[in-house]
Amino acid sequence: MVTILEGDALETLAGLTDPVELVLLDGWKDLCLPVLRLLEPRLAPGALVLADDTTAHAEQLAEYLAYVQDPINGYVCIGFPVADGIEISCRV
Ligand SMILES: C[S@@+](CC[C@H](N)C(=O)[O-])C[C@H]1O[C@@H](n2cnc3c(N)ncnc32)[C@H](O)[C@@H]1O
């Protein structure tokens, strides 16, 4: 079962109250980091965050990738080499 929250993700996701266990980031690339930061207070330990197109749009995702790959920010990451690239980040 899914719930579709229609509208600007930066607004609709701001109202979430339940823990988030899985995030797929596949919107415009400049939104990946703002959406992740918005959801961070709700991320459950062990939550997975998948960002699509990481090799195809490496330049646009540079800030996002630097953030999740810096251990100080609380993720363990692996680049998954399929299609346009997916960064898988586990909240620790
Ligand atoms: C690259 S497309 C991918 C769509 C879908 N994940 C897919 O694979 O078909 C990016 C989508 O993000 C949507 N988008 C961009 N900014 C958004 C925002 N602030 N809130 C919600 N969706 C947004 C766009 O309308 C577009 O449909």
The ligand as a Tripos MOL2 file, in Angstrom:
@<TRIPOS>MOLECULE
LIG
   27    29     1     0     0
SMALL
NO_CHARGES

@<TRIPOS>ATOM
      1 C1         13.7460   12.5390  -13.5270 C.3       1 LIG1
      2 S1         12.0040   12.6180  -13.2280 S.3       1 LIG1
      3 C2         11.7930   11.0280  -12.5060 C.3       1 LIG1
      4 C3         10.3800   10.6510  -12.2810 C.3       1 LIG1
      5 C4         10.1580    9.2200  -11.7930 C.3       1 LIG1
      6 N1         10.9620    8.9220  -10.6110 N.3       1 LIG1
      7 C5         10.4390    8.2500  -12.8930 C.2       1 LIG1
      8 O1         11.4410    7.5240  -12.8530 O.co2     1 LIG1
      9 O2          9.6440    8.2200  -13.8380 O.co2     1 LIG1
     10 C6         11.9720   13.7790  -11.9050 C.3       1 LIG1
     11 C7         10.5760   14.0820  -11.3950 C.3       1 LIG1
     12 O3         10.6880   14.8790  -10.2010 O.3       1 LIG1
     13 C8          9.5810   15.7650  -10.1750 C.3       1 LIG1
     14 N2          9.8620   16.8750   -9.2640 N.ar      1 LIG1
     15 C9         10.7510   17.8810   -9.4470 C.ar      1 LIG1
     16 N3         10.7330   18.7320   -8.4050 N.ar      1 LIG1
     17 C10         9.8090   18.2360   -7.5170 C.ar      1 LIG1
     18 C11         9.3270   18.6710   -6.2420 C.ar      1 LIG1
     19 N4          9.8060   19.7810   -5.6580 N.pl3     1 LIG1
     20 N5          8.3730   17.9250   -5.6380 N.ar      1 LIG1
     21 C12         7.9100   16.8090   -6.2100 C.ar      1 LIG1
     22 N6          8.3300   16.3410   -7.4030 N.ar      1 LIG1
     23 C13         9.2600   17.0520   -8.0600 C.ar      1 LIG1
     24 C14         9.4330   16.1960  -11.6300 C.3       1 LIG1
     25 O4          8.1490   16.6740  -11.8710 O.3       1 LIG1
     26 C15         9.7210   14.8930  -12.3570 C.3       1 LIG1
     27 O5          8.5260   14.1860  -12.5960 O.3       1 LIG1
@<TRIPOS>BOND
     1     1     2 1
     2     2     3 1
     3     2    10 1
     4     3     4 1
     5     4     5 1
     6     5     6 1
     7     5     7 1
     8     7     8 2
     9     7     9 1
    10    10    11 1
    11    11    12 1
    12    11    26 1
    13    12    13 1
    14    13    14 1
    15    13    24 1
    16    14    15 ar
    17    14    23 ar
    18    15    16 ar
    19    16    17 ar
    20    17    18 ar
    21    17    23 ar
    22    18    19 1
    23    18    20 ar
    24    20    21 ar
    25    21    22 ar
    26    22    23 ar
    27    24    25 1
    28    24    26 1
    29    26    27 1
@<TRIPOS>SUBSTRUCTURE
     1 LIG1         1 GROUP 0 **** ****
